[in-house]
């Protein structure tokens, strides 16, 4: 309960939340779990991509990130271009007005300091810069919590990302590689810590894989066309990835293995449709997960997982299910190394079905050892995230932290 002389802390959460990406929403779920456990009196709302979805699922008020509702559509007509330009100006004032109402704003996880997928500087990087600049000007503490970062070649995008990080009051990263990338971009990271991805703090179901072989295989797919620097090869990269994946699924079906197709974003449904069309077998089915919890339930029931999306990998790792990563960015290799599965990585840009099958069979051969390794690595990750939440309370809620310490001492 909040005492009569004590006003609740106003906390905002910010990002491409409620927009169909399960990993982003899972990071939000983790931060809301922390806030509700440690700061139950805090007033929480969001500035996000899908406000209706965030309010419906998480029960917090939410405001649309962009004034222009067509922000992520390609503008070809003059009227659309003018509307986009006007929206960028309006968002300066909208963002500042929203930030002003808060004591703290948290950007929960996500790869907000990277451009490993196609990204324009005046899209999310610009929005993040407006947030962090507003926070610095208006005295609102902005925290980038367990975020991902990577080297960026585009000079405008790199400048916006660098200044966003510099203006934030708190920064932590989900891996060493991210901290190194920000240091290389000119950010002083001497006080920044590295913790696991926030999704590692979410509860995981126990394994429910049926006894006996052959068991089910979960395949997490992705609408993958390369990264920000691969736009001229996007279709070639996609075709090679899809053809290799289809060949891999066919080989599993020929061995009598049930294959369950999983997505991590709404855009991945086209890949599911392409695989189902190419491999006509009752052994191949598709799920429609609406959250990371749904993904984890599917993966806990599988013998093995093969996945592309970063948070699909995390879901498999959290459930302790042996997983083989189709890596589209260095962050996936880093994650697998951290969890003791560095040998089970395969490049998503150059899927070789024969080599993938060879790695898959080796993974299944060592499944028991892998599960033991994941049990220990998950325990360590949970401890590290608990330390981060303590650090967040000390840094972002100093008055609350001091009051809590006094009550414990009495």
C-alpha positions as CSV (number, residue, x, y, z in Angstrom):
1,X,0.0,0.0,0.0
2,X,1.2,3.6,-0.7
3,X,1.2,5.8,2.3
4,X,-0.8,9.1,2.4
5,X,2.4,11.2,2.1
6,X,3.9,9.1,-0.7
7,X,2.9,9.4,-4.3
8,X,3.3,6.3,-6.6
9,X,6.3,6.2,-9.0
10,X,5.2,6.6,-12.6
11,X,7.0,4.1,-14.8
12,X,6.8,3.9,-18.6
13,X,7.8,1.0,-20.8
14,X,8.9,1.7,-24.4
15,X,9.5,-0.2,-27.6
16,X,8.0,-2.1,-30.5
17,X,5.7,-4.0,-28.1
18,X,2.4,-5.5,-29.1
19,X,3.4,-5.5,-32.7
20,X,3.4,-9.2,-33.3
21,X,7.0,-10.1,-32.2
22,X,6.8,-12.6,-29.4
23,X,10.3,-12.0,-28.1
24,X,9.7,-8.3,-27.6
25,X,6.5,-9.0,-25.7
26,X,8.3,-11.6,-23.6
27,X,10.8,-9.0,-22.6
28,X,8.0,-6.7,-21.5
29,X,6.4,-9.6,-19.6
30,X,9.6,-10.1,-17.7
31,X,9.9,-6.4,-16.7
32,X,6.3,-6.2,-15.7
33,X,6.8,-9.3,-13.5
34,X,9.7,-7.5,-11.8
35,X,7.8,-4.3,-11.3
36,X,4.7,-6.0,-9.9
37,X,6.8,-8.1,-7.5
38,X,9.2,-5.3,-6.3
39,X,7.3,-2.1,-6.9
40,X,3.6,-3.0,-6.7
41,X,2.6,0.6,-6.1
42,X,4.2,1.8,-9.3
43,X,1.9,3.3,-11.9
44,X,2.9,1.6,-15.3
45,X,1.9,2.5,-18.8
46,X,3.5,2.0,-22.3
47,X,4.5,3.9,-25.4
48,X,4.6,1.2,-28.0
49,X,3.9,-0.1,-31.5
50,X,0.7,-2.0,-30.7
51,X,-1.1,-0.3,-27.8
52,X,-4.4,-2.2,-28.1
53,X,-2.6,-5.5,-27.9
54,X,-0.4,-4.4,-25.0
55,X,-3.5,-3.2,-23.0
56,X,-5.5,-6.3,-23.8
57,X,-2.8,-8.8,-22.8
58,X,-0.9,-7.0,-20.0
59,X,-3.6,-4.8,-18.6
60,X,-1.7,-1.5,-18.7
61,X,-2.6,1.7,-20.5
62,X,-0.7,2.2,-23.7
63,X,-0.1,5.0,-26.2
64,X,0.7,4.6,-29.9
65,X,4.5,5.1,-30.6
66,X,3.9,7.0,-33.8
67,X,1.4,9.8,-34.7
68,X,1.5,8.5,-38.3
69,X,-0.4,5.2,-38.4
70,X,1.2,4.3,-41.7
71,X,4.8,4.7,-40.3
72,X,5.9,1.2,-41.4
73,X,4.4,1.3,-44.9
74,X,6.5,2.3,-47.8
75,X,5.6,5.8,-48.8
76,X,5.4,6.3,-52.6
77,X,2.8,9.0,-53.2
78,X,3.6,12.6,-52.3
79,X,0.8,12.8,-49.7
80,X,2.2,9.8,-47.9
81,X,5.7,11.2,-47.9
82,X,4.5,14.5,-46.5
83,X,2.5,12.6,-43.8
84,X,5.6,10.7,-42.8
85,X,7.6,13.9,-42.6
86,X,5.0,15.6,-40.5
87,X,4.7,12.6,-38.3
88,X,8.4,12.8,-37.4
89,X,8.0,16.4,-36.3
90,X,4.8,15.6,-34.3
91,X,6.5,12.7,-32.6
92,X,9.1,15.0,-31.1
93,X,6.4,16.7,-29.0
94,X,4.3,13.6,-28.4
95,X,7.4,11.7,-27.1
96,X,8.5,14.5,-24.9
97,X,5.0,15.0,-23.4
98,X,4.8,11.2,-22.6
99,X,8.3,11.1,-21.1
100,X,7.5,14.2,-18.9
101,X,4.7,12.3,-17.1
102,X,7.1,9.6,-15.8
103,X,9.8,9.3,-13.2
104,X,11.4,6.3,-15.0
105,X,11.2,4.8,-18.5
106,X,12.4,1.3,-19.1
107,X,13.2,-0.1,-22.5
108,X,12.9,-3.8,-21.8
109,X,15.4,-5.9,-23.7
110,X,15.1,-6.3,-27.5
111,X,17.8,-5.6,-30.0
112,X,17.2,-1.8,-29.8
113,X,20.9,-0.9,-30.4
114,X,21.5,-3.1,-33.5
115,X,20.6,-3.3,-37.1
116,X,20.9,-7.1,-37.8
117,X,17.6,-7.0,-39.7
118,X,16.5,-4.4,-42.3
119,X,16.1,-1.0,-40.6
120,X,15.8,2.6,-41.6
121,X,17.4,5.3,-39.4
122,X,14.2,7.4,-39.3
123,X,12.2,4.4,-38.0
124,X,12.8,3.0,-34.6
125,X,16.4,4.4,-34.1
126,X,14.9,7.9,-34.4
127,X,12.1,7.0,-31.9
128,X,14.6,5.7,-29.4
129,X,16.7,8.8,-29.8
130,X,13.7,11.0,-29.1
131,X,13.0,9.0,-26.0
132,X,16.5,9.2,-24.6
133,X,17.0,12.9,-25.5
134,X,13.6,13.8,-23.9
135,X,14.6,11.8,-20.7
136,X,17.8,13.7,-20.4
137,X,16.2,17.1,-21.0
138,X,13.2,16.6,-18.7
139,X,15.0,14.7,-15.9
140,X,13.3,11.3,-16.4
141,X,15.6,8.4,-15.9
142,X,15.7,6.2,-19.1
143,X,17.0,2.6,-18.7
144,X,18.1,0.3,-21.5
145,X,17.8,-3.1,-19.8
146,X,19.5,-6.2,-21.1
147,X,19.4,-4.8,-24.6
148,X,21.1,-6.1,-27.7
149,X,23.7,-4.1,-29.7
150,X,25.8,-4.7,-32.8
151,X,28.1,-2.8,-35.1
152,X,26.2,-0.6,-37.6
153,X,27.6,0.5,-40.9
154,X,24.9,3.1,-41.8
155,X,26.3,6.4,-40.5
156,X,22.9,8.0,-39.7
157,X,21.6,4.9,-37.9
158,X,24.9,4.5,-36.0
159,X,24.8,8.1,-34.9
160,X,21.2,7.8,-33.6
161,X,22.0,4.6,-31.7
162,X,25.2,6.0,-30.2
163,X,23.5,9.1,-28.9
164,X,20.6,7.2,-27.6
165,X,22.9,5.0,-25.5
166,X,24.9,8.0,-24.3
167,X,21.8,9.9,-23.1
168,X,20.3,6.9,-21.2
169,X,20.6,6.9,-17.4
170,X,21.2,3.2,-17.2
171,X,22.5,0.6,-19.7
172,X,22.9,-3.1,-19.5
173,X,23.5,-5.6,-22.3
174,X,22.4,-9.2,-22.9
175,X,25.9,-10.3,-23.9
176,X,29.5,-9.1,-24.0
177,X,29.4,-8.7,-27.7
178,X,26.7,-6.0,-27.4
179,X,28.8,-4.1,-24.8
180,X,31.9,-4.3,-27.0
181,X,29.9,-3.0,-30.0
182,X,28.7,0.1,-28.1
183,X,32.3,0.7,-26.8
184,X,33.5,0.5,-30.4
185,X,30.8,3.1,-31.4
186,X,32.2,5.6,-28.8
187,X,30.0,4.9,-25.8
188,X,31.6,4.8,-22.4
189,X,30.6,1.4,-21.1
190,X,32.9,1.3,-18.1
191,X,29.9,1.2,-15.7
192,X,27.6,-1.0,-17.9
193,X,27.0,-4.6,-16.9
194,X,26.2,-7.7,-18.9
195,X,23.2,-9.9,-17.9
196,X,21.3,-12.6,-19.7
197,X,18.3,-11.8,-21.8
198,X,15.3,-10.8,-19.8
199,X,13.3,-13.8,-21.1
200,X,15.5,-16.1,-19.0
201,X,13.6,-14.8,-16.0
202,X,10.2,-16.1,-17.3
203,X,8.8,-19.4,-15.8
204,X,9.4,-22.4,-18.0
205,X,7.2,-25.6,-18.1
206,X,8.8,-29.0,-17.2
207,X,9.7,-31.2,-20.1
208,X,6.8,-33.3,-21.4
209,X,8.5,-35.0,-24.3
210,X,7.0,-38.5,-24.8
211,X,9.2,-41.5,-24.2
212,X,10.4,-43.5,-27.1
213,X,11.7,-42.7,-30.6
214,X,11.3,-41.1,-33.0
215,X,10.0,-38.1,-31.1
216,X,8.7,-34.8,-32.3
217,X,10.9,-32.0,-33.6
218,X,10.0,-28.3,-33.3
219,X,11.2,-26.1,-36.1
220,X,11.1,-22.4,-35.4
221,X,11.0,-20.6,-38.7
222,X,11.7,-17.0,-39.7
223,X,10.9,-14.7,-42.7
224,X,14.6,-14.2,-43.2
225,X,15.9,-12.1,-46.0
226,X,19.3,-11.2,-44.6
227,X,20.3,-8.1,-42.6
228,X,20.5,-4.4,-43.1
229,X,23.5,-4.7,-45.4
230,X,22.0,-7.5,-47.5
231,X,19.2,-5.6,-49.3
232,X,20.6,-6.3,-52.7
233,X,20.8,-10.0,-52.0
234,X,17.6,-10.3,-50.0
235,X,15.7,-12.6,-52.3
236,X,18.7,-14.9,-52.9
237,X,19.3,-15.3,-49.2
238,X,15.6,-16.0,-48.5
239,X,15.4,-18.6,-51.3
240,X,18.6,-20.4,-50.1
241,X,17.3,-20.4,-46.5
242,X,13.9,-21.7,-47.4
243,X,15.1,-24.4,-49.9
244,X,17.5,-25.7,-47.3
245,X,14.9,-25.8,-44.6
246,X,12.4,-27.6,-46.8
247,X,15.0,-30.2,-47.7
248,X,15.7,-30.7,-44.0
249,X,12.0,-31.1,-43.2
250,X,11.6,-33.7,-45.9
251,X,14.5,-35.7,-44.6
252,X,12.9,-35.8,-41.1
253,X,9.6,-36.8,-42.5
254,X,11.2,-39.6,-44.4
255,X,12.5,-40.9,-41.1
256,X,9.0,-40.8,-39.6
257,X,9.7,-37.8,-37.4
258,X,6.7,-35.5,-36.6
259,X,7.7,-31.8,-37.3
260,X,6.0,-29.0,-35.5
261,X,6.4,-25.6,-37.2
262,X,6.6,-22.5,-34.9
263,X,6.7,-18.8,-35.5
264,X,8.1,-15.9,-33.5
265,X,6.5,-13.0,-35.4
266,X,3.4,-12.6,-37.6
267,X,5.5,-12.2,-40.7
268,X,6.8,-15.8,-40.3
269,X,3.5,-17.2,-41.3
270,X,4.4,-17.0,-45.0
271,X,7.4,-19.3,-44.4
272,X,5.1,-21.8,-42.6
273,X,2.7,-21.8,-45.6
274,X,5.6,-22.4,-48.0
275,X,6.9,-25.4,-46.0
276,X,3.4,-26.9,-45.6
277,X,2.9,-26.5,-49.4
278,X,6.2,-28.1,-50.3
279,X,6.1,-31.0,-47.8
280,X,2.6,-32.6,-48.0
281,X,2.6,-34.9,-45.0
282,X,0.4,-35.3,-41.9
283,X,3.7,-35.5,-39.9
284,X,4.2,-31.7,-40.5
285,X,1.9,-29.5,-38.5
286,X,1.9,-25.8,-37.5
287,X,1.2,-24.1,-34.1
288,X,0.0,-20.6,-33.6
289,X,1.9,-19.4,-30.5
290,X,0.7,-16.1,-29.0
291,X,3.4,-15.8,-26.4
292,X,6.8,-17.1,-25.3
293,X,4.9,-19.3,-22.8
294,X,3.1,-20.9,-25.8
295,X,6.4,-21.4,-27.5
296,X,7.9,-23.0,-24.4
297,X,5.0,-25.3,-24.0
298,X,5.5,-26.6,-27.6
299,X,9.2,-27.0,-27.1
300,X,8.9,-28.7,-23.8
301,X,7.0,-31.4,-25.6
302,X,9.7,-31.9,-28.2
303,X,12.7,-34.2,-28.3
304,X,14.7,-31.5,-30.2
305,X,14.4,-28.0,-31.5
306,X,15.8,-26.3,-34.6
307,X,15.2,-22.5,-34.6
308,X,16.2,-19.3,-36.2
309,X,14.7,-16.4,-34.2
310,X,16.7,-15.3,-31.1
311,X,13.8,-15.7,-28.7
312,X,12.8,-19.0,-30.1
313,X,16.3,-20.2,-29.2
314,X,15.9,-18.8,-25.7
315,X,12.6,-20.6,-25.3
316,X,14.2,-23.9,-26.2
317,X,17.1,-23.3,-23.9
318,X,14.8,-22.3,-21.0
319,X,12.9,-25.6,-21.3
320,X,16.2,-27.5,-21.4
321,X,15.4,-29.0,-24.8
322,X,18.4,-29.7,-27.0
323,X,18.4,-27.0,-29.7
324,X,20.3,-26.4,-32.9
325,X,20.5,-22.8,-34.0
326,X,20.2,-21.5,-37.5
327,X,22.2,-18.3,-36.8
328,X,21.3,-15.1,-38.7
329,X,23.4,-12.8,-36.5
330,X,26.4,-13.1,-34.2
331,X,24.1,-12.7,-31.2
332,X,22.7,-16.2,-31.8
333,X,26.2,-17.7,-31.8
334,X,27.1,-15.8,-28.6
335,X,23.9,-17.1,-26.9
336,X,24.6,-20.7,-27.8
337,X,28.2,-20.4,-26.6
338,X,27.0,-18.9,-23.3
339,X,24.6,-21.9,-22.8
340,X,27.3,-24.5,-23.7
341,X,25.9,-25.4,-27.2
342,X,28.4,-23.5,-29.4
343,X,29.0,-26.6,-31.5
344,X,25.3,-26.6,-32.6
345,X,25.2,-23.5,-34.8
346,X,24.5,-23.4,-38.5
347,X,24.5,-20.3,-40.7
348,X,21.0,-19.2,-41.8
349,X,22.3,-17.5,-44.9
350,X,23.9,-20.7,-46.2
351,X,21.7,-23.6,-45.1
352,X,23.3,-26.9,-46.1
353,X,20.7,-29.5,-45.5
354,X,23.2,-32.4,-45.4
355,X,25.4,-30.6,-42.9
356,X,22.4,-29.5,-40.9
357,X,21.2,-33.2,-40.6
358,X,24.6,-34.2,-39.5
359,X,24.6,-31.6,-36.7
360,X,21.0,-32.5,-35.8
361,X,21.9,-36.2,-35.4
362,X,25.0,-35.4,-33.3
363,X,22.8,-33.2,-31.1
364,X,20.3,-36.0,-30.5
365,X,23.1,-38.4,-29.8
366,X,24.3,-36.2,-26.9
367,X,20.8,-35.1,-25.8
368,X,21.1,-36.3,-22.2
369,X,24.4,-34.4,-21.7
370,X,22.9,-31.3,-23.3
371,X,19.9,-31.3,-21.0
372,X,22.2,-31.5,-17.9
373,X,24.3,-28.6,-19.2
374,X,21.2,-26.5,-19.8
375,X,19.9,-27.2,-16.3
376,X,23.0,-25.7,-14.8
377,X,23.3,-22.8,-17.3
378,X,19.6,-21.8,-16.7
379,X,20.2,-21.8,-12.9
380,X,23.1,-19.3,-13.3
381,X,21.1,-17.1,-15.7
382,X,18.3,-16.9,-13.2
383,X,20.7,-15.8,-10.5
384,X,22.3,-13.2,-12.7
385,X,18.9,-11.7,-13.6
386,X,17.9,-11.5,-10.0
387,X,21.1,-9.4,-9.4
388,X,20.1,-7.2,-12.3
389,X,16.6,-6.5,-10.8
390,X,18.3,-5.6,-7.5
391,X,20.6,-3.2,-9.4
392,X,17.6,-1.7,-11.2
393,X,15.8,-0.9,-7.9
394,X,18.9,0.7,-6.5
395,X,19.5,2.8,-9.6
396,X,16.0,3.7,-10.8
397,X,14.1,3.8,-7.5
398,X,16.6,5.1,-5.0
399,X,14.0,6.5,-2.6
400,X,12.0,3.2,-2.7
401,X,15.2,1.2,-2.2
402,X,16.2,3.3,0.8
403,X,12.7,3.1,2.4
404,X,12.7,-0.7,1.9
405,X,16.2,-1.0,3.5
406,X,15.0,1.0,6.5
407,X,11.9,-1.2,6.9
408,X,14.1,-4.3,6.9
409,X,16.4,-2.8,9.5
410,X,13.5,-2.0,11.9
